[in-house]
């Protein structure tokens, strides 16, 4: 009798194991979906993808994946208006079931992990915590909210002491050699144009590199942590300027940079020098720029579309003070010495402003992983 009971138990457990092993999961998510990030975080922390057969498909940017989702919806007799991300299709024994929303998907896999029974019928297409999908279009665009973050960051980045010092040295060099205000203005404008084009291309290149990274909670966390480090370094420069390292052009680079700038003899020469000097300025001004690019990537903005507009606007704001200084000096309304004195007096304050702005941005990036109302599609 005992032997029969034992054999029966073995058979039952074998059937349960076979049933679980025979189940496969098709998971649809969106890169800028906050609820999807919660599921991703749960999967990472509990090794779900290693334990279960899950195929993942991003639907906000990938048209083929949206078509795949549409085909599953037809089989499930669901309309597009009923569906949001995250969305999980469960294939078991030739039958299809579905779950929607981070709450239900996490509850389902939590039950599996604990060996508990999960009543799928009561959870089918549950409308708890999901982000709506438009299967015919890209993610809904909301540029206004993002501009409210990007524009202040670009403005804070533009008032950095490195850019001011470089521009003042260039204008002083050109004017002392040419004695011409017109040439001085032309040189300043072309130098600013060179910085604009260089930073725009650098931003596009960096964003393309980021394109190889998959947007996960870990990626967003890295963006936030990098921002916190930059914020801390700039705030340090306000309280202990000159101690340790500076968020400026490294001291070892400065003699070479000054030599390059002082070699300028014409407006076109200033343009060429601007391209070279942009590389020297990267340690001083690239931090906020790269964090904003990371935020763009975390929201999965296409660099071929709206993203290029953001980069153009950011860099126009970045060179705006250079243009103002050029016109003030070139028209004789202010001297290089007077502006340099103001810059030196407020250098630490510039670092503090940048540090506070970066701190707020980093808090936002990290907070958006946990609070849905902070998220937006851009």
C-alpha positions as CSV (number, residue, x, y, z in Angstrom):
1,X,0.0,0.0,0.0
2,X,2.8,2.4,1.0
3,X,4.6,1.6,-2.3
4,X,1.4,2.6,-4.3
5,X,1.1,5.9,-2.4
6,X,4.7,6.7,-3.1
7,X,4.4,5.9,-6.8
8,X,1.2,8.1,-6.9
9,X,3.1,11.0,-5.3
10,X,6.0,10.6,-7.8
11,X,3.5,10.6,-10.7
12,X,1.7,13.7,-9.4
13,X,5.0,15.6,-8.9
14,X,6.2,14.5,-12.3
15,X,3.0,15.9,-13.9
16,X,3.3,19.2,-12.1
17,X,7.0,19.5,-13.1
18,X,6.2,18.6,-16.7
19,X,3.3,21.1,-16.7
20,X,5.5,23.9,-15.5
21,X,8.3,22.9,-17.9
22,X,5.9,22.8,-20.8
23,X,4.8,26.4,-20.2
24,X,6.4,29.1,-22.2
25,X,6.0,32.9,-21.8
26,X,5.9,35.7,-24.3
27,X,6.5,39.0,-22.6
28,X,5.7,42.3,-24.2
29,X,7.1,45.5,-22.6
30,X,8.0,49.1,-23.5
31,X,11.4,50.8,-22.8
32,X,9.9,53.9,-21.3
33,X,7.2,52.1,-19.3
34,X,7.5,52.5,-15.5
35,X,5.5,49.4,-14.8
36,X,7.7,47.3,-17.1
37,X,10.7,48.5,-15.1
38,X,9.1,47.1,-12.0
39,X,8.7,43.7,-13.6
40,X,12.2,43.9,-15.0
41,X,13.5,44.6,-11.5
42,X,11.6,41.7,-10.0
43,X,12.9,39.4,-12.8
44,X,16.5,40.4,-12.1
45,X,16.2,40.1,-8.3
46,X,14.6,36.6,-8.5
47,X,16.4,35.1,-11.5
48,X,13.0,34.6,-13.2
49,X,14.4,34.5,-16.7
50,X,16.9,31.8,-15.8
51,X,14.1,29.7,-14.2
52,X,11.4,30.0,-16.8
53,X,11.2,30.0,-20.6
54,X,10.5,33.7,-21.4
55,X,10.9,35.5,-24.7
56,X,10.9,39.3,-24.4
57,X,9.7,41.7,-27.0
58,X,9.9,45.5,-26.9
59,X,6.8,47.1,-28.5
60,X,7.1,50.9,-28.2
61,X,9.9,51.1,-30.8
62,X,9.9,47.8,-32.6
63,X,7.2,47.5,-35.3
64,X,7.7,43.8,-35.8
65,X,7.1,43.1,-32.1
66,X,3.9,45.2,-32.3
67,X,2.7,42.9,-35.1
68,X,3.6,39.9,-33.1
69,X,1.5,41.3,-30.2
70,X,-1.4,41.9,-32.6
71,X,-1.3,38.3,-33.7
72,X,-1.5,37.1,-30.1
73,X,-4.3,39.5,-29.4
74,X,-6.4,38.0,-32.2
75,X,-5.8,34.5,-30.7
76,X,-6.8,35.7,-27.3
77,X,-9.9,37.6,-28.6
78,X,-8.7,40.8,-27.1
79,X,-9.1,44.3,-28.6
80,X,-6.2,46.8,-28.8
81,X,-8.0,49.1,-26.4
82,X,-7.9,46.5,-23.7
83,X,-4.1,46.1,-23.8
84,X,-1.3,47.8,-22.0
85,X,2.3,47.0,-21.0
86,X,3.6,45.0,-19.4
87,X,1.7,42.1,-21.1
88,X,2.4,38.4,-20.6
89,X,1.2,35.6,-22.9
90,X,1.3,32.2,-21.2
91,X,1.4,29.2,-23.6
92,X,0.6,25.9,-21.9
93,X,-0.6,22.7,-23.5
94,X,-1.7,24.4,-26.7
95,X,-3.8,26.9,-24.8
96,X,-3.1,30.6,-24.4
97,X,-3.7,32.8,-21.3
98,X,-2.6,36.3,-20.6
99,X,-1.7,38.6,-17.8
100,X,-1.4,42.4,-17.9
101,X,0.2,44.9,-15.5
102,X,3.2,44.6,-13.2
103,X,1.0,43.7,-10.1
104,X,-0.5,40.6,-11.7
105,X,2.6,39.4,-13.5
106,X,4.7,39.7,-10.4
107,X,2.0,37.9,-8.3
108,X,1.9,35.1,-10.9
109,X,5.6,34.4,-10.8
110,X,5.7,34.8,-7.0
111,X,3.1,32.1,-6.7
112,X,5.1,29.9,-9.1
113,X,8.3,30.5,-7.0
114,X,6.5,29.4,-3.8
115,X,4.8,26.4,-5.5
116,X,1.3,27.9,-4.9
117,X,-1.7,27.7,-7.2
118,X,-2.4,30.8,-9.2
119,X,-6.0,31.2,-10.6
120,X,-5.4,32.6,-14.0
121,X,-9.1,33.0,-14.8
122,X,-9.4,35.7,-12.2
123,X,-6.4,37.6,-13.5
124,X,-7.0,37.5,-17.2
125,X,-6.2,41.0,-18.7
126,X,-6.3,42.5,-15.3
127,X,-6.2,46.3,-15.7
128,X,-3.9,46.8,-12.8
129,X,-0.9,49.1,-13.3
130,X,-0.2,49.1,-17.0
131,X,0.8,51.6,-19.6
132,X,-1.4,52.0,-22.7
133,X,0.0,50.9,-26.1
134,X,-0.8,52.4,-29.5
135,X,0.0,49.5,-31.8
136,X,-0.1,51.7,-34.9
137,X,2.2,54.5,-33.6
138,X,5.3,55.1,-31.6
139,X,5.0,55.9,-27.9
140,X,3.0,59.1,-27.2
141,X,5.3,62.1,-27.4
142,X,5.4,64.6,-24.5
143,X,8.3,66.9,-25.1
144,X,7.1,69.8,-22.9
145,X,7.8,67.9,-19.7
146,X,11.2,66.8,-20.8
147,X,12.1,70.3,-21.9
148,X,11.4,71.4,-18.4
149,X,14.3,69.2,-17.3
150,X,16.7,69.6,-20.2
151,X,16.6,73.4,-20.7
152,X,17.6,74.3,-17.1
153,X,20.4,71.6,-17.3
154,X,21.7,73.1,-20.6
155,X,21.5,76.6,-19.1
156,X,23.5,75.5,-16.0
157,X,26.0,73.7,-18.2
158,X,26.5,76.8,-20.3
159,X,27.7,79.0,-17.5
160,X,30.8,76.9,-16.8
161,X,34.1,78.6,-16.0
162,X,36.0,76.6,-18.6
163,X,34.0,77.9,-21.6
164,X,34.2,81.4,-20.3
165,X,38.0,81.3,-19.9
166,X,38.5,79.8,-23.3
167,X,36.3,82.4,-25.1
168,X,37.9,85.3,-23.3
169,X,41.4,84.1,-24.1
170,X,40.5,83.7,-27.8
171,X,38.9,87.1,-28.1
172,X,41.8,88.7,-26.4
173,X,44.2,87.0,-28.7
174,X,42.4,87.8,-31.9
175,X,41.8,91.5,-31.0
176,X,45.4,92.0,-29.9
177,X,46.7,90.6,-33.2
178,X,44.1,92.1,-35.7
179,X,43.1,95.3,-33.9
180,X,39.7,94.7,-35.6
181,X,36.4,94.5,-33.8
182,X,34.8,92.9,-36.9
183,X,37.4,90.1,-37.0
184,X,37.0,89.7,-33.3
185,X,33.3,89.2,-33.6
186,X,33.6,86.9,-36.6
187,X,36.2,84.8,-34.7
188,X,34.0,84.5,-31.7
189,X,31.0,83.5,-33.8
190,X,32.9,80.9,-35.7
191,X,34.6,79.6,-32.6
192,X,31.1,79.2,-31.0
193,X,29.8,77.5,-34.2
194,X,32.8,75.0,-34.0
195,X,32.0,74.2,-30.4
196,X,28.3,73.7,-31.3
197,X,29.0,71.4,-34.2
198,X,31.6,69.4,-32.2
199,X,29.4,68.9,-29.2
200,X,26.4,68.0,-31.4
201,X,28.5,65.3,-33.2
202,X,30.0,64.1,-29.9
203,X,26.5,63.8,-28.5
204,X,25.2,61.9,-31.5
205,X,28.1,59.5,-31.3
206,X,27.8,58.9,-27.6
207,X,24.0,58.3,-28.0
208,X,24.7,55.8,-30.8
209,X,27.1,53.9,-28.4
210,X,24.3,54.0,-25.8
211,X,22.1,52.4,-28.4
212,X,23.8,49.1,-27.9
213,X,22.8,49.1,-24.2
214,X,19.5,47.6,-23.2
215,X,17.3,49.9,-21.1
216,X,16.8,48.2,-17.7
217,X,16.4,49.3,-14.2
218,X,20.2,48.8,-13.9
219,X,20.8,51.2,-16.8
220,X,18.6,53.9,-15.3
221,X,20.3,53.4,-11.9
222,X,23.8,53.9,-13.5
223,X,22.6,57.1,-15.1
224,X,21.4,58.3,-11.7
225,X,24.6,57.3,-9.9
226,X,26.8,59.0,-12.5
227,X,24.8,62.1,-12.0
228,X,25.2,62.0,-8.3
229,X,29.0,61.6,-8.6
230,X,29.1,64.7,-10.9
231,X,26.9,66.6,-8.5
232,X,29.1,65.7,-5.6
233,X,32.3,66.8,-7.4
234,X,30.8,70.2,-8.4
235,X,29.5,70.9,-4.9
236,X,32.9,69.9,-3.5
237,X,34.5,72.6,-5.8
238,X,32.3,75.2,-4.2
239,X,33.3,74.4,-0.6
240,X,36.9,73.2,-1.3
241,X,37.9,74.7,-4.6
242,X,41.3,73.6,-5.8
243,X,41.6,70.7,-3.4
244,X,42.1,67.3,-5.0
245,X,40.6,67.3,-8.5
246,X,38.6,70.0,-10.3
247,X,35.5,69.6,-12.5
248,X,37.4,71.7,-15.0
249,X,40.1,71.3,-17.7
250,X,42.9,69.3,-16.1
251,X,45.9,71.4,-15.1
252,X,48.3,69.3,-17.2
253,X,46.2,70.1,-20.3
254,X,45.9,73.9,-19.8
255,X,49.4,75.0,-21.2
256,X,48.8,73.0,-24.4
257,X,45.2,74.4,-24.7
258,X,46.4,77.9,-24.2
259,X,49.1,77.5,-26.8
260,X,46.5,76.3,-29.3
261,X,44.2,79.2,-28.6
262,X,46.9,81.8,-28.8
263,X,47.9,80.5,-32.2
264,X,44.7,81.8,-33.7
265,X,45.3,84.7,-36.2
266,X,42.0,84.7,-38.2
267,X,38.3,83.9,-37.9
268,X,38.7,80.7,-39.8
269,X,41.6,79.8,-37.6
270,X,39.3,80.3,-34.6
271,X,36.9,77.8,-36.2
272,X,39.5,75.1,-36.5
273,X,40.8,75.8,-33.0
274,X,37.3,75.6,-31.7
275,X,37.0,72.0,-33.0
276,X,40.3,71.1,-31.3
277,X,39.5,72.9,-28.0
278,X,36.1,71.2,-27.7
279,X,38.0,68.0,-26.8
280,X,39.9,69.9,-24.0
281,X,36.6,71.1,-22.7
282,X,35.0,67.7,-22.4
283,X,36.2,67.0,-18.7
284,X,34.7,70.3,-17.7
285,X,31.4,70.4,-19.5
286,X,30.5,66.9,-20.7
287,X,29.1,65.5,-17.4
288,X,25.7,67.1,-17.5
289,X,25.5,66.6,-21.3
290,X,26.2,62.9,-21.1
291,X,23.7,62.4,-18.2
292,X,21.0,64.1,-20.2
293,X,21.9,61.8,-23.1
294,X,21.6,58.9,-20.7
295,X,18.1,60.1,-19.7
296,X,17.1,60.4,-23.4
297,X,18.3,56.8,-23.9
298,X,16.4,55.6,-20.8
299,X,13.2,57.1,-22.3
300,X,14.2,55.4,-25.7
301,X,14.0,58.6,-27.8
302,X,15.1,58.1,-31.4
303,X,18.2,60.2,-32.3
304,X,17.0,60.3,-35.9
305,X,13.7,62.0,-34.9
306,X,12.8,64.1,-31.9
307,X,16.1,63.3,-30.2
308,X,18.2,65.3,-32.7
309,X,16.0,68.3,-31.9
310,X,16.8,68.0,-28.3
311,X,20.5,67.8,-29.0
312,X,20.4,70.9,-31.2
313,X,18.5,72.9,-28.6
314,X,20.8,71.8,-25.8
315,X,23.9,72.9,-27.7
316,X,22.4,76.2,-28.8
317,X,21.7,77.0,-25.2
318,X,25.2,75.8,-24.3
319,X,26.9,78.3,-26.7
320,X,24.5,81.2,-25.9
321,X,26.8,82.8,-23.2
322,X,29.8,82.5,-25.7
323,X,27.8,84.5,-28.2
324,X,26.8,87.1,-25.6
325,X,30.5,87.5,-24.6
326,X,31.5,87.8,-28.2
327,X,29.1,90.6,-28.9
328,X,29.9,92.4,-25.6
329,X,33.6,92.4,-26.2
330,X,33.4,92.8,-30.0
331,X,31.2,95.9,-29.8
332,X,33.3,97.4,-26.9
333,X,30.5,97.3,-24.4
334,X,32.6,95.2,-22.0
335,X,36.3,94.5,-21.8
336,X,37.9,91.0,-21.6
337,X,39.4,92.1,-18.2
338,X,36.1,93.1,-16.7
339,X,34.3,89.8,-17.8
340,X,37.3,87.8,-16.6
341,X,37.2,89.4,-13.2
342,X,33.4,88.6,-12.9
343,X,34.1,85.0,-14.0
344,X,36.9,84.5,-11.4
345,X,34.7,86.0,-8.7
346,X,31.8,83.6,-9.4
347,X,33.7,80.4,-10.4
348,X,32.8,78.6,-7.2
349,X,29.1,79.7,-7.5
350,X,29.0,78.3,-11.0
351,X,30.1,74.9,-9.6
352,X,27.5,75.1,-6.9
353,X,24.7,75.8,-9.4
354,X,25.8,72.9,-11.6
355,X,26.1,70.6,-8.6
356,X,22.6,71.4,-7.3
357,X,21.1,71.0,-10.8
358,X,22.8,67.6,-11.3
359,X,21.7,66.5,-7.8
360,X,18.1,67.3,-8.7
361,X,18.3,65.6,-12.0
362,X,19.8,62.5,-10.4
363,X,17.1,62.3,-7.8
364,X,14.6,62.6,-10.6
365,X,16.2,59.7,-12.6
366,X,16.4,57.4,-9.6
367,X,13.0,58.4,-8.3
368,X,11.3,57.7,-11.6
369,X,12.2,54.0,-11.1
370,X,9.9,53.9,-8.1
371,X,7.3,56.6,-8.6
372,X,5.1,56.3,-11.7
373,X,4.0,60.0,-11.7
374,X,7.6,61.0,-12.4
375,X,7.7,59.0,-15.7
376,X,6.9,60.4,-19.1
377,X,7.2,59.4,-22.7
378,X,9.2,61.8,-24.7
